């Protein structure tokens, strides 16, 4: 009995550590225990949200970097016209 309950908890702990290492794609498989499965579902939803936020942030950084490169090029072009 204890192995049946302990195994999903150990899997959950391993998954939390894996996610903590930066593996934002990691998800936990459902379990047949209602209470534990509620925790699994909550973890997976949190992981999905964090992955979405991270992806959105990466896109914003890429967009802003492109804007800054363009502004820098325009500045260099204007500077070369002055010289």
C-alpha angles and dihedrals in degrees: 000000000000092000089053091056098034096052096064090045091052089048089052092050091049090049093051090052091048091051090046089057088063102266094138092172092063115115133178122239118239119261130211092238109096097212094045091044090056087057091047092051091048091050092049092049090049090048091050092050093049092048090051092049092048092049091048091050092050090052092050091051091050091049094048092046090054090049091051092048090052092048090048091051091050090049092050091048091051091047092052090052090056094053 
